């Protein structure tokens, strides 16, 4: 910081762009100077040594570094055959577990905020921030795999024998995180033809896993929240809600598709346009017909309820409205979380194949083949949000909202108005 001596004009004005020494300036015919004086080093360092005075905890004490930095015990070193890269392997995985802990912490907070009949808009920023931080951490975890790749397969082989029967599959926090997000037990790939909980023997760990399955997942809470999207059913005065307007718009869009196909003179092009029309119509029927939607759920293709899907579509179409802006961000971050988990799984699969080839995993699984099977839509929690684009229609067909509904969606009361009654819309 620089101490500055100012010689100002009658108007208190001076040129601030001098670079050391005294800079002359003229204002209204008078000299005005800005003088920069370098600080004395000792003076700049003046302060209070709170450590010597015994105030609070030191950096090391606060972070408990004596415990944290003593956790890197190389198994190869214990038997007198130290392999240096085992240190990196341990640090990387410990770092993963610390980040998993933070993600669980943030996801639990988001779930707590969403687990209310009325979601207070004043808490919206905390929900968005929690999800955004989770996204940023996951990006870090994906890139962290690149650091592990600096270890060669031969280096890994040198200490791999000391890992058995340890396996990443035994990460309690990763399983808790999957459950809290909404990965369903019936969609999991079996590990050595067994239930995923069979690798956990500690009673406390099993209790935590059971609780994470019984508590409402983020998926279920988001589903309930979307079901309360205002404006779906219309108002008490007979005003049509979004969904009837959307159905009419889709019909108009499909009719125009067929009209374009019928007006085509080229026989081959006409047939292509007709086929496209029928495929598009069949696709829209799966979202317009509640029975077909329920069948999709029974088939495991969809996870969100019919009303939740309608709410999500409405947010997509009218995301520029003030009350839908942050809900749209939430939906976007949820998809980002799914995408990054998929990338992490894929990078892990590629790393395992590079390090092990087709060898069996240290925990007894088939290794690469098992991990490859987990990179699928079965582990995408918010799969339905990705598929919403299937039922988007061109902007020209998007229904125009009534003035009353525009007013409702322009006001800020509670998160997206998710607690409002139909009469308010």
VOGU-667602 format. One record per residue: x, y, z of N, C-alpha, C in turn; residue in three letters. Coordinates in steps of 0.2 Angstrom, whole numbers, padded with zeros to 4 digits, always signed. Example, Ala and Ser with C-alpha at 12.3 -4.5 7.8 and 13.67 -1.06 7.14 Angstrom:
residues 2
+0066-0028+0039+0062-0022+0039+0066-0016+0039ALA+0064-0011+0035+0068-0005+0036+0064+0000+0039SER
This chain:
residues 425
+0004-0006+0000+0000+0000+0000+0004+0006+0000UNK+0003+0011-0004+0007+0017-0004+0004+0023+0000UNK+0008+0027+0004+0006+0033+0007+0006+0038+0002UNK+0001+0042+0001+0000+0047-0004+0000+0054-0001UNK+0004+0059-0003+0003+0066-0001+0000+0070-0007UNK-0005+0073-0006-0009+0076-0011-0008+0084-0010UNK-0006+0087-0016-0006+0095-0016-0011+0097-0021UNK-0017+0098-0018-0023+0099-0022-0024+0106-0024UNK-0028+0107-0029-0030+0114-0032-0036+0116-0027UNK-0038+0122-0029-0044+0125-0025-0050+0120-0025UNK-0050+0116-0031-0056+0112-0032-0055+0105-0029UNK-0049+0104-0026-0047+0097-0024-0046+0092-0029UNK-0043+0094-0035-0042+0090-0040-0035+0089-0042UNK-0033+0083-0044-0026+0081-0046-0026+0075-0050UNK-0021+0074-0054-0020+0069-0059-0017+0063-0055UNK-0021+0057-0055-0019+0051-0051-0014+0046-0055UNK-0012+0048-0061-0009+0043-0065-0001+0044-0065UNK+0002+0047-0060+0009+0047-0060+0012+0041-0057UNK+0018+0040-0059+0022+0033-0057+0028+0035-0053UNK+0027+0037-0047+0033+0038-0043+0035+0045-0043UNK+0038+0048-0038+0041+0055-0037+0035+0059-0037UNK+0036+0065-0039+0030+0070-0039+0028+0072-0046UNK+0022+0071-0047+0019+0073-0054+0016+0079-0054UNK+0018+0084-0058+0015+0090-0059+0008+0090-0063UNK+0004+0094-0061-0002+0094-0065-0005+0101-0064UNK-0009+0104-0069-0011+0110-0069-0019+0110-0069UNK-0022+0114-0065-0029+0114-0064-0031+0121-0064UNK-0035+0124-0069-0037+0131-0068-0030+0136-0067UNK-0025+0134-0071-0019+0138-0070-0015+0137-0064UNK-0017+0133-0060-0013+0131-0053-0010+0124-0054UNK-0004+0124-0050-0001+0117-0050-0004+0113-0045UNK-0005+0107-0047-0008+0102-0042-0003+0096-0042UNK+0000+0093-0037+0004+0088-0037+0002+0082-0033UNK+0004+0076-0036+0002+0070-0032+0009+0067-0030UNK+0011+0066-0024+0017+0064-0022+0017+0057-0019UNK+0020+0052-0022+0020+0045-0020+0026+0043-0015UNK+0025+0041-0010+0030+0039-0005+0030+0032-0004UNK+0036+0028-0005+0036+0021-0004+0036+0020+0004UNK+0032+0014+0006+0031+0013+0013+0038+0010+0016UNK+0039+0011+0022+0044+0008+0026+0042+0001+0027UNK+0047-0004+0025+0046-0011+0026+0044-0013+0033UNK+0047-0011+0038+0045-0013+0045+0039-0010+0046UNK+0037-0004+0044+0031-0001+0046+0025-0005+0042UNK+0026-0007+0036+0021-0011+0033+0020-0018+0036UNK+0025-0021+0040+0024-0027+0043+0021-0027+0050UNK+0020-0021+0052+0017-0020+0059+0011-0024+0060UNK+0010-0027+0066+0004-0031+0067+0005-0034+0074UNK+0000-0039+0075+0000-0042+0082+0001-0050+0081UNK+0006-0053+0084+0007-0060+0084+0002-0064+0088UNK-0004-0066+0086-0009-0069+0090-0007-0076+0092UNK-0002-0079+0088+0000-0086+0090+0004-0085+0097UNK+0008-0080+0097+0012-0080+0103+0008-0078+0109UNK+0002-0074+0108-0002-0072+0113-0007-0077+0115UNK-0007-0083+0111-0011-0088+0113-0019-0087+0111UNK-0020-0084+0106-0027-0083+0103-0029-0089+0099UNK-0034-0092+0100-0037-0097+0096-0032-0103+0094UNK-0034-0106+0088-0030-0112+0086-0025-0110+0080UNK-0020-0113+0080-0015-0112+0074-0018-0115+0068UNK-0015-0114+0062-0017-0117+0056-0017-0124+0056UNK-0011-0127+0059-0011-0134+0059-0016-0137+0064UNK-0017-0134+0070-0022-0136+0074-0029-0136+0072UNK-0031-0130+0068-0037-0130+0066-0039-0135+0061UNK-0034-0137+0056-0035-0142+0051-0033-0149+0053UNK-0031-0149+0059-0029-0156+0062-0024-0159+0057UNK-0019-0156+0055-0014-0158+0050-0010-0164+0053UNK-0009-0164+0059-0005-0170+0062-0009-0176+0061UNK-0016-0176+0061-0019-0182+0059-0020-0183+0051UNK-0021-0178+0048-0023-0178+0041-0016-0181+0037UNK-0011-0178+0039-0005-0179+0035-0001-0186+0037UNK-0004-0189+0042-0001-0195+0045-0005-0201+0042UNK-0010-0200+0038-0014-0205+0035-0011-0209+0029UNK-0006-0206+0026-0003-0209+0020+0002-0215+0022UNK-0001-0220+0024+0003-0226+0026+0004-0231+0020UNK+0010-0231+0017+0011-0235+0011+0012-0243+0014UNK+0008-0247+0011+0008-0254+0013+0014-0257+0010UNK+0017-0255+0004+0023-0258+0002+0029-0256+0006UNK+0029-0250+0009+0034-0248+0014+0034-0252+0020UNK+0028-0254+0022+0028-0258+0029+0032-0265+0028UNK+0032-0267+0022+0035-0274+0021+0042-0273+0018UNK+0044-0267+0018+0051-0266+0016+0052-0266+0008UNK+0047-0265+0005+0047-0265-0003+0044-0258-0005UNK+0046-0252-0003+0042-0246-0005+0042-0245-0012UNK+0036-0243-0014+0034-0241-0021+0032-0234-0021UNK+0035-0229-0023+0034-0222-0023+0027-0220-0025UNK+0025-0223-0030+0018-0221-0033+0012-0223-0029UNK+0014-0227-0024+0008-0229-0020+0006-0223-0016UNK+0011-0218-0014+0009-0212-0011+0004-0208-0015UNK+0005-0207-0021+0000-0204-0025-0006-0207-0025UNK-0006-0214-0026-0013-0217-0026-0017-0216-0020UNK-0013-0216-0014-0017-0215-0008-0020-0208-0007UNK-0015-0203-0009-0017-0196-0008-0023-0195-0013UNK-0023-0197-0019-0029-0196-0024-0035-0198-0021UNK-0035-0204-0018-0041-0207-0016-0044-0204-0009UNK-0039-0202-0005-0041-0199+0001-0044-0192-0001UNK-0041-0189-0006-0044-0182-0008-0051-0183-0011UNK-0052-0189-0015-0059-0190-0017-0064-0191-0011UNK-0062-0195-0006-0066-0196+0000-0068-0189+0003UNK-0063-0184+0003-0064-0178+0006-0069-0174+0002UNK-0069-0174-0004-0073-0171-0009-0080-0174-0009UNK-0080-0181-0008-0087-0184-0007-0090-0181-0001UNK-0087-0181+0004-0090-0178+0011-0093-0171+0010UNK-0089-0167+0006-0092-0160+0005-0098-0160+0000UNK-0098-0165-0005-0104-0165-0009-0110-0168-0005UNK-0109-0173-0001-0114-0175+0003-0117-0170+0008UNK-0112-0166+0010-0114-0160+0015-0119-0155+0011UNK-0117-0153+0005-0121-0149+0001-0127-0152-0001UNK-0127-0158-0004-0133-0161-0006-0138-0162+0000UNK-0136-0163+0006-0140-0164+0011-0144-0157+0013UNK-0140-0152+0012-0143-0145+0013-0148-0144+0008UNK-0147-0145+0002-0151-0144-0004-0158-0148-0002UNK-0157-0154+0000-0163-0159+0001-0167-0156+0007UNK-0163-0153+0012-0167-0150+0017-0171-0144+0015UNK-0168-0140+0011-0172-0134+0009-0178-0136+0004UNK-0177-0141+0000-0183-0143-0004-0188-0148-0001UNK-0186-0150+0005-0191-0155+0008-0196-0151+0013UNK-0199-0146+0009-0205-0142+0012-0210-0141+0007UNK-0216-0141+0010-0222-0140+0006-0222-0133+0003UNK-0219-0128+0006-0217-0122+0003-0210-0121+0003UNK-0207-0119-0003-0200-0118-0004-0199-0111-0004UNK-0196-0108+0001-0195-0101+0002-0190-0098-0003UNK-0193-0093-0007-0188-0090-0012-0182-0087-0010UNK-0182-0085-0003-0176-0082+0000-0171-0088+0000UNK-0173-0094+0000-0168-0099+0001-0166-0102-0006UNK-0168-0099-0012-0167-0102-0018-0160-0101-0020UNK-0157-0096-0018-0149-0094-0020-0145-0100-0016UNK-0147-0102-0010-0143-0107-0007-0144-0114-0010UNK-0150-0115-0013-0151-0121-0017-0146-0121-0023UNK-0147-0115-0027-0143-0115-0033-0135-0115-0032UNK-0133-0112-0026-0126-0112-0024-0124-0118-0023UNK-0128-0122-0019-0126-0129-0017-0125-0133-0023UNK-0130-0133-0028-0129-0137-0034-0123-0135-0038UNK-0122-0128-0038-0117-0126-0042-0110-0128-0040UNK-0109-0128-0033-0103-0130-0030-0102-0137-0031UNK-0107-0141-0031-0107-0148-0032-0104-0150-0039UNK-0107-0146-0044-0105-0146-0051-0097-0145-0051UNK-0095-0139-0048-0088-0137-0049-0083-0143-0045UNK-0085-0145-0040-0081-0151-0037-0081-0157-0041UNK-0086-0159-0044-0086-0164-0049-0082-0163-0055UNK-0082-0157-0057-0077-0156-0063-0070-0157-0060UNK-0068-0155-0054-0062-0156-0051-0060-0163-0051UNK-0065-0167-0049-0064-0174-0048-0063-0178-0055UNK-0066-0175-0060-0065-0178-0067-0058-0177-0069UNK-0056-0171-0068-0049-0169-0070-0044-0172-0065UNK-0046-0174-0059-0041-0177-0054-0039-0183-0057UNK-0043-0187-0061-0041-0193-0064-0035-0192-0068UNK-0034-0187-0071-0028-0186-0075-0021-0186-0072UNK-0022-0184-0065-0016-0184-0061-0014-0191-0060UNK-0019-0195-0058-0018-0203-0057-0015-0206-0063UNK-0017-0203-0069-0014-0206-0075-0006-0205-0076UNK-0003-0201-0072+0004-0200-0073+0007-0206-0070UNK+0004-0211-0067+0007-0217-0064+0006-0222-0070UNK+0012-0226-0071+0012-0231-0077+0009-0237-0074UNK+0006-0241-0079+0003-0248-0077+0008-0252-0073UNK+0015-0252-0075+0020-0256-0072+0021-0253-0065UNK+0021-0247-0064+0021-0244-0057+0015-0247-0052UNK+0009-0247-0055+0004-0249-0052+0004-0256-0050UNK+0007-0260-0054+0007-0268-0053+0012-0269-0047UNK+0017-0264-0046+0022-0265-0041+0019-0265-0034UNK+0014-0261-0033+0011-0261-0026+0003-0264-0026UNK+0001-0266-0032-0006-0268-0032-0008-0274-0027UNK-0003-0278-0027-0004-0284-0023-0006-0282-0015UNK-0003-0276-0013-0004-0275-0006-0011-0272-0005UNK-0015-0271-0010-0022-0267-0010-0027-0273-0008UNK-0026-0279-0010-0032-0284-0010-0033-0285-0002UNK-0040-0285+0000-0046-0285-0005-0049-0278-0005UNK-0045-0273-0004-0048-0266-0004-0050-0264-0011UNK-0056-0261-0012-0059-0259-0018-0063-0253-0018UNK-0063-0249-0023-0067-0243-0023-0074-0244-0022UNK-0076-0250-0024-0083-0252-0023-0085-0252-0015UNK-0080-0252-0011-0082-0252-0004-0082-0245-0001UNK-0082-0240-0005-0082-0233-0003-0090-0231-0001UNK-0090-0231+0006-0097-0230+0009-0100-0223+0007UNK-0095-0218+0007-0098-0211+0005-0100-0211-0002UNK-0097-0215-0007-0099-0214-0014-0106-0218-0014UNK-0107-0223-0011-0114-0226-0011-0119-0222-0008UNK-0117-0219-0002-0122-0214+0001-0124-0208-0004UNK-0119-0206-0007-0120-0200-0012-0125-0203-0018UNK-0124-0209-0020-0128-0211-0025-0135-0212-0023UNK-0136-0214-0017-0143-0215-0014-0146-0208-0013UNK-0142-0204-0010-0145-0197-0009-0147-0193-0015UNK-0144-0195-0020-0146-0191-0027-0152-0195-0030UNK-0152-0201-0029-0158-0205-0031-0157-0211-0036UNK-0151-0214-0035-0150-0220-0039-0154-0225-0036UNK-0158-0229-0039-0163-0234-0036-0159-0240-0036UNK-0160-0244-0030-0157-0251-0030-0159-0256-0035UNK-0165-0255-0038-0167-0260-0043-0163-0258-0050UNK-0160-0252-0051-0157-0251-0057-0149-0252-0056UNK-0147-0254-0051-0140-0255-0050-0137-0261-0053UNK-0131-0261-0056-0128-0267-0058-0125-0271-0052UNK-0127-0278-0052-0125-0282-0046-0117-0282-0046UNK-0114-0282-0040-0107-0283-0039-0105-0290-0038UNK-0102-0294-0042-0101-0301-0041-0108-0305-0040UNK-0113-0303-0043-0120-0306-0043-0123-0305-0036UNK-0120-0300-0032-0123-0299-0025-0126-0291-0025UNK-0129-0290-0020-0132-0284-0018-0126-0279-0016UNK-0127-0273-0018-0121-0269-0016-0119-0268-0009UNK-0124-0269-0005-0123-0268+0003-0119-0274+0006UNK-0118-0279+0002-0115-0285+0005-0108-0284+0006UNK-0105-0279+0003-0098-0278+0005-0096-0274+0011UNK-0102-0272+0014-0101-0268+0020-0103-0272+0026UNK-0099-0273+0031-0100-0277+0037-0101-0274+0043UNK-0099-0267+0043-0100-0263+0049-0107-0261+0050UNK-0110-0262+0056-0117-0261+0057-0119-0254+0056UNK-0114-0249+0058-0115-0242+0058-0116-0240+0050UNK-0111-0243+0046-0111-0242+0039-0118-0244+0036UNK-0120-0250+0038-0126-0253+0035-0132-0248+0037UNK-0132-0246+0043-0138-0242+0045-0138-0235+0041UNK-0132-0233+0040-0132-0226+0036-0134-0228+0029UNK-0133-0234+0026-0135-0235+0019-0142-0236+0019UNK-0145-0239+0024-0152-0241+0024-0156-0234+0025UNK-0153-0230+0029-0156-0223+0030-0156-0219+0024UNK-0151-0219+0020-0150-0216+0014-0155-0218+0009UNK-0157-0224+0009-0162-0227+0004-0169-0225+0007UNK-0170-0225+0013-0177-0223+0016-0179-0216+0015UNK-0174-0211+0016-0175-0204+0016-0177-0202+0009UNK-0180-0197+0008-0182-0194+0001-0176-0192-0002UNK-0175-0195-0008-0169-0193-0012-0170-0186-0015UNK-0164-0183-0018-0165-0177-0021-0169-0178-0027UNK-0169-0183-0031-0174-0185-0036-0181-0184-0034UNK-0183-0187-0029-0190-0187-0026-0192-0180-0024UNK-0187-0177-0021-0189-0170-0019-0190-0165-0024UNK-0186-0166-0029-0186-0162-0036-0193-0163-0039UNK-0195-0170-0039-0201-0172-0042-0207-0169-0039UNK-0207-0169-0032-0213-0165-0028-0213-0158-0030UNK-0207-0155-0030-0206-0148-0031-0209-0146-0038UNK-0207-0150-0043-0210-0149-0050-0217-0150-0051UNK-0220-0154-0047-0227-0156-0047-0231-0150-0045UNK-0228-0145-0041-0231-0139-0039-0230-0133-0043UNK-0228-0134-0049-0226-0128-0054-0233-0125-0055UNK-0233-0118-0054-0239-0114-0055-0241-0114-0062UNK-0247-0113-0063-0250-0112-0070-0251-0118-0074UNK-0250-0124-0072-0251-0130-0076-0258-0131-0077UNK-0262-0130-0072-0269-0132-0072-0274-0126-0074UNK-0272-0120-0073-0276-0115-0074-0279-0112-0068UNK-0283-0107-0069-0286-0103-0063-0293-0105-0062UNK-0296-0102-0056-0303-0104-0055-0308-0100-0059UNK-0306-0095-0063-0310-0091-0067-0311-0095-0074UNK-0308-0101-0075-0309-0104-0081-0303-0103-0086UNK-0298-0099-0083-0292-0098-0088-0288-0104-0089UNK-0287-0106-0095-0283-0112-0097-0276-0111-0094UNK-0274-0117-0091-0267-0117-0089-0262-0119-0094UNK-0256-0120-0093-0250-0121-0098-0252-0128-0102UNK-0254-0133-0098-0254-0139-0101-0259-0140-0107UNK-0265-0138-0106-0270-0138-0112-0267-0133-0117UNK-0264-0128-0116-0261-0124-0121-0256-0127-0125UNK-0252-0131-0121-0246-0135-0124-0249-0140-0129UNK-0254-0144-0127-0257-0149-0131-0260-0146-0137UNK-0263-0140-0137-0266-0137-0143-0260-0135-0148UNK-0254-0132-0145-0249-0130-0149-0245-0136-0152UNK-0245-0142-0149-0242-0148-0152-0246-0150-0157UNK-0253-0150-0157-0257-0152-0162-0256-0148-0168UNK-0256-0141-0167-0255-0137-0173-0248-0138-0176UNK-0243-0139-0172-0236-0141-0174-0236-0147-0179UNK-0240-0152-0176-0240-0159-0180-0244-0158-0186UNK-0249-0154-0186-0254-0153-0192-0249-0149-0197UNK-0245-0145-0195-0241-0141-0200-0236-0146-0203UNK-0233-0150-0199-0229-0155-0202-0232-0160-0207UNK-0238-0162-0206-0241-0166-0211-0243-0162-0217UNK-0245-0156-0216-0247-0152-0222-0241-0150-0226UNK-0235-0150-0223-0229-0149-0227-0227-0155-0231UNK-0228-0161-0228-0227-0167-0231-0232-0168-0237UNK-0238-0167-0236-0243-0168-0241-0242-0163-0247UNK-0239-0157-0246-0238-0152-0251-0232-0154-0255UNK-0228-0158-0253-0221-0160-0257-0223-0164-0263UNK-0220-0162-0268-0221-0165-0275-0216-0171-0276UNK-0210-0170-0273-0206-0176-0274-0208-0182-0270UNK-0209-0188-0273-0212-0193-0270-0207-0196-0264UNK-0201-0196-0265-0196-0199-0260-0196-0194-0254UNK-0195-0188-0256-0195-0183-0250-0202-0183-0246UNK-0207-0183-0250-0214-0184-0247-0214-0189-0242UNK-0212-0195-0244-0212-0201-0240-0208-0200-0234UNK-0202-0197-0234-0197-0196-0229-0201-0191-0224UNK-0204-0186-0226-0207-0181-0222-0213-0184-0218UNK-0217-0189-0222-0222-0192-0219-0220-0197-0213UNK-0214-0200-0214-0211-0205-0209-0209-0201-0203UNK-0206-0195-0204-0204-0190-0199-0210-0188-0195UNK-0215-0186-0198-0221-0184-0195-0224-0190-0190UNK-0225-0196-0193-0227-0201-0188-0223-0203-0182UNK-0216-0202-0183-0211-0204-0178-0212-0198-0173UNK-0213-0192-0175-0213-0186-0170-0220-0187-0167UNK-0225-0188-0170-0232-0189-0167-0231-0194-0161UNK-0229-0200-0163-0228-0206-0158-0224-0203-0152UNK-0219-0200-0153-0215-0197-0148-0219-0192-0143UNK-0222-0188-0146-0226-0183-0142-0232-0187-0138UNK-0235-0192-0141-0240-0195-0138-0238-0198-0131UNK-0231-0200-0131-0229-0203-0124-0228-0198-0119UNK-0229-0191-0120-0229-0186-0115-0236-0183-0114UNK-0240-0184-0120-0246-0181-0119-0251-0186-0116UNK-0250-0192-0117-0255-0197-0114-0252-0200-0108UNK-0256-0198-0102-0254-0200-0096-0253-0208-0095UNK-0257-0212-0098-0256-0219-0098-0250-0222-0101UNK-0248-0218-0107-0242-0220-0110-0236-0218-0106UNK-0236-0213-0102-0231-0210-0098-0230-0215-0092UNK-0236-0218-0089-0235-0223-0084-0232-0229-0086UNK-0233-0231-0092-0230-0237-0095-0223-0236-0096UNK-0221-0230-0098-0214-0229-0098-0210-0229-0092UNK-0214-0227-0086-0211-0228-0079-0210-0235-0078UNK-0216-0239-0079-0215-0246-0078-0210-0250-0081UNK-0208-0247-0087-0203-0250-0091-0196-0248-0089UNK-0196-0243-0084-0189-0241-0082-0186-0235-0086UNK-0190-0233-0091-0187-0228-0096-0188-0221-0093UNK-0193-0220-0089-0194-0213-0086-0194-0214-0078UNK-0192-0209-0075-0192-0209-0067-0197-0204-0064UNK-0197-0198-0067-0202-0193-0065-0209-0194-0066UNK-0213-0192-0061-0220-0192-0062-0223-0188-0068UNK-0229-0189-0070-0232-0186-0076-0232-0178-0075UNK-0235-0176-0069-0235-0169-0067-0228-0166-0066UNK-0224-0169-0064-0217-0167-0063-0214-0165-0070UNK-0215-0170-0075-0213-0169-0082-0216-0163-0085UNK-0222-0162-0084-0226-0156-0086-0223-0149-0083UNK-0222-0150-0077-0219-0144-0074-0212-0142-0076UNK-0208-0147-0077-0201-0146-0080-0201-0143-0087UNK-0206-0146-0091-0207-0143-0098-0209-0136-0098UNK-0213-0134-0093-0216-0127-0093-0210-0122-0091UNK-0206-0125-0086-0200-0121-0084-0195-0120-0090UNK-0194-0125-0094-0190-0125-0100-0193-0119-0105UNK-0199-0119-0106-0202-0115-0111-0202-0107-0109UNK-0203-0106-0102-0203-0100-0100-0198-0098-0095UNK-0192-0100-0096-0186-0099-0092-0184-0092-0091UNK-0186-0088-0096-0185-0081-0096-0189-0077-0091UNK-0195-0080-0089-0199-0077-0084-0195-0076-0077UNK-0196-0071-0073-0192-0070-0067-0192-0076-0062UNK-0199-0079-0061-0199-0084-0056-0197-0091-0059UNK-0196-0091-0065-0193-0098-0068-0186-0097-0069UNK-0183-0092-0069-0175-0091-0070-0171-0096-0066UNK-0172-0095-0059-0168-0099-0055-0170-0107-0055UNK-0176-0108-0056-0178-0115-0056-0175-0118-0063UNK-0174-0114-0068-0171-0117-0074-0164-0118-0072UNK-0161-0114-0069-0154-0115-0067-0153-0122-0063UNK-0158-0123-0058-0158-0129-0054-0158-0135-0059UNK-0163-0135-0063-0163-0141-0068-0157-0142-0072UNK-0154-0136-0074-0147-0137-0078-0142-0140-0074UNK-0141-0137-0067-0136-0140-0063-0137-0148-0061UNK-0143-0150-0061-0145-0157-0060-0142-0161-0066UNK-0144-0159-0072-0141-0162-0077-0133-0162-0078UNK-0130-0156-0076-0123-0156-0075-0120-0161-0071UNK-0124-0162-0065-0121-0167-0060-0121-0174-0063UNK-0127-0176-0066-0127-0182-0070-0122-0183-0075UNK-0121-0178-0079-0116-0178-0084-0109-0179-0082UNK-0107-0176-0076-0101-0176-0073-0099-0183-0070UNK-0105-0185-0067-0104-0192-0064-0103-0197-0069UNK-0106-0196-0075-0105-0201-0080-0098-0200-0083UNK-0096-0194-0084-0089-0193-0086-0084-0196-0081UNK-0085-0195-0075-0080-0198-0070-0080-0206-0070UNK-0086-0209-0071-0086-0216-0072-0083-0218-0078UNK-0084-0215-0083-0080-0217-0090-0073-0216-0089UNK-0071-0210-0086-0063-0209-0085-0060-0215-0081UNK-0064-0217-0076-0062-0222-0071-0062-0229-0075UNK-0066-0230-0079-0066-0236-0083-0060-0236-0088UNK-0059-0231-0091-0053-0231-0096-0047-0231-0092UNK-0046-0228-0086-0040-0229-0082-0039-0236-0080UNK-0044-0240-0077-0044-0247-0075-0042-0251-0081UNK-0045-0250-0087-0043-0254-0093-0035-0253-0094UNK-0033-0246-0094-0026-0245-0095-0021-0248-0090UNK-0023-0248-0084-0019-0251-0078-0019-0258-0078UNK-0025-0261-0079-0027-0268-0077-0028-0273-0084UNK-0030-0269-0089-0032-0273-0095-0039-0277-0093UNK-0038-0284-0094-0044-0288-0092-0043-0292-0085UNK-0039-0290-0081-0038-0293-0075-0044-0292-0070UNK-0044-0296-0065-0050-0296-0060-0048-0290-0056UNK-0053-0287-0053-0052-0281-0048-0050-0283-0042UNK-0047-0279-0038-0044-0281-0031-0049-0283-0026UNK-0055-0281-0027-0061-0283-0023-0064-0289-0025UNK-0062-0292-0031-0065-0298-0033-0069-0298-0039UNK-0071-0291-0041-0076-0291-0047-0072-0292-0053UNK-0076-0292-0059-0073-0293-0065-0069-0287-0068UNK-0068-0282-0064-0064-0276-0065-0067-0272-0071UNK-0063-0271-0076-0065-0267-0082-0072-0268-0084UNK-0074-0275-0085-0081-0277-0088-0086-0274-0083UNK-0085-0275-0077-0090-0273-0072-0091-0265-0072UNK-0086-0262-0072-0086-0254-0072-0089-0252-0078UNK-0087-0255-0084-0090-0253-0090-0098-0253-0090UNK-0100-0258-0087-0108-0259-0087-0111-0253-0083UNK-0107-0250-0078-0110-0244-0074-0111-0238-0078UNK-0107-0237-0084-0108-0231-0088-0114-0232-0092UNK-0120-0231-0090-0126-0232-0093-0131-0227-0090UNK-0137-0227-0094-0142-0223-0092-0145-0225-0085UNK-0144-0231-0083-0147-0234-0077-0144-0230-0071UNK-0138-0227-0072-0136-0223-0066-0137-0216-0067UNK-0140-0214-0072-0142-0207-0073-0148-0205-0069UNK-0148-0201-0064-0153-0200-0059-0159-0195-0063UNK-0156-0190-0066-0161-0185-0069-0161-0186-0077UNK-0162-0192-0079-0162-0194-0086-0168-0191-0089UNK-0174-0190-0086-0179-0187-0089-0178-0180-0091UNK-0174-0176-0087-0172-0169-0089-0169-0169-0095UNK-0164-0174-0097-0160-0174-0103-0165-0175-0109UNK-0170-0179-0108-0175-0181-0113-0180-0175-0114UNK-0181-0170-0110-0186-0165-0111-0185-0162-0118UNK-0179-0162-0121-0178-0158-0128-0182-0162-0133UNK-0184-0168-0132-0188-0172-0136-0195-0169-0138UNK-0197-0165-0133-0204-0163-0133-0204-0155-0134UNK-0199-0152-0135-0199-0145-0136-0201-0143-0143UNK-0205-0138-0144-0207-0136-0150-0204-0129-0152UNK-0204-0128-0159-0201-0121-0161-0205-0115-0157UNK-0201-0110-0157-0203-0104-0153-0210-0101-0156UNK-0211-0102-0162-0217-0099-0165-0223-0103-0163UNK-0222-0109-0160-0228-0113-0158-0229-0112-0150UNK-0224-0110-0147-0225-0109-0139-0231-0105-0137UNK-0235-0108-0133-0241-0104-0131-0240-0097-0128UNK-0244-0092-0130-0243-0086-0126-0247-0086-0120UNK-0244-0084-0115-0247-0084-0108-0252-0078-0107UNK-0257-0079-0103-0262-0074-0102-0259-0069-0098UNK-0261-0063-0098-0258-0057-0094-0258-0059-0087UNK-0263-0062-0084-0263-0064-0077-0258-0069-0076UNK-0256-0074-0080-0251-0079-0079-0244-0075-0079UNK-0244-0071-0084-0237-0067-0085-0236-0063-0078UNK-0241-0060-0076-0240-0056-0069-0238-0061-0064UNK-0241-0067-0063-0239-0072-0058-0232-0074-0059UNK-0230-0075-0065-0223-0078-0066-0218-0072-0066UNK-0220-0066-0065-0216-0060-0065-0215-0058-0058UNK-0219-0061-0053-0218-0059-0046-0213-0063-0042UNK-0211-0061-0037-0206-0065-0033-0209-0066-0026UNK-0212-0072-0025-0214-0074-0018-0210-0080-0015UNK-0212-0085-0018-0209-0091-0016-0205-0095-0022UNK-0201-0099-0021-0197-0102-0026-0201-0104-0032UNK-0201-0101-0038-0205-0103-0044-0212-0103-0042UNK-0214-0100-0037-0221-0100-0035-0224-0107-0034UNK-0219-0112-0032-0221-0119-0032-0226-0121-0027UNK-0227-0116-0022-0232-0117-0017-0239-0114-0018UNK-0239-0110-0024-0245-0106-0025-0251-0111-0028UNK-0257-0108-0027-0263-0112-0029-0264-0111-0036UNK-0268-0115-0039-0270-0114-0046-0274-0107-0047UNK-0278-0105-0042-0281-0099-0042-0277-0093-0043UNK-0271-0093-0041-0266-0088-0041-0263-0087-0048UNK-0264-0092-0052-0261-0092-0059-0266-0091-0065UNK
